[in-house]
Amino acid sequence: MISRTTVGLFAGLIFALVVVLGGFGGLMAALFFGGSGLLIGRVLDGQLDLPSLVARPGRRP
């Protein structure tokens, strides 16, 4: 198992590389697509219940 410190180090290096190569716009795009991938992965793993997030407060079962 990889430690969280190692994951954080690699994430920081990747973000630094994105900023150097793509500038601020590239960083924003990387954050957007990374966040989208995170949400999709959590939904597919069953860790995030999407219908409960989009339901109206008065219509919850």
DALINTA-V192373 format. One record per residue. N is the residue number from 1. RES is the residue in three letters. PHI is phi as a letter, one per 20 degrees, with the letter a starting at -180 (none if undefined). NEAR is the number of other ideal C-beta (glycine too) atoms within 12 Angstrom. D_FIRST is the distance of its C-alpha to the first C-alpha in Angstrom with 1 decimal. Layout:
n={N	N}
res={RES	RES}
phi={PHI	PHI}
near={NEAR	NEAR}
d_first={D_FIRST	D_FIRST}
//
This chain:
n={1	2	3	4	5	6	7	8	9	10	11	12	13	14	15	16	17	18	19	20	21	22	23	24	25	26	27	28	29	30	31	32	33	34	35	36	37	38	39	40	41	42	43	44	45	46	47	48	49	50	51	52	53	54	55	56	57	58	59	60	61}
res={MET	ILE	SER	ARG	THR	THR	VAL	GLY	LEU	PHE	ALA	GLY	LEU	ILE	PHE	ALA	LEU	VAL	VAL	VAL	LEU	GLY	GLY	PHE	GLY	GLY	LEU	MET	ALA	ALA	LEU	PHE	PHE	GLY	GLY	SER	GLY	LEU	LEU	ILE	GLY	ARG	VAL	LEU	ASP	GLY	GLN	LEU	ASP	LEU	PRO	SER	LEU	VAL	ALA	ARG	PRO	GLY	ARG	ARG	PRO}
phi={none	e	f	f	f	f	f	f	f	f	f	f	f	f	f	f	f	f	f	f	e	d	m	f	f	f	f	f	f	f	f	f	f	f	f	f	f	f	f	f	f	f	f	f	e	n	e	c	e	f	g	f	f	e	f	f	g	e	d	f	f}
near={5	10	9	10	10	12	13	13	14	15	19	14	14	20	22	16	16	23	19	14	15	18	13	14	13	19	20	16	18	24	20	15	16	18	14	14	14	17	17	15	14	16	18	12	11	9	12	16	13	14	12	13	13	12	12	10	8	6	9	11	7}
d_first={0.0	3.8	6.4	9.3	11.6	10.3	10.6	13.9	15.1	14.8	16.4	19.1	19.8	20.1	22.4	24.4	24.8	26.0	28.5	29.8	30.3	31.2	32.6	32.6	33.2	30.2	28.0	29.5	29.0	25.3	24.9	26.9	25.1	21.7	22.9	24.5	21.4	19.5	22.5	22.8	19.2	19.6	22.9	21.7	18.9	21.6	20.3	23.4	26.9	28.9	32.3	32.2	31.7	34.7	37.0	39.9	39.9	43.2	42.0	38.9	39.4}
//
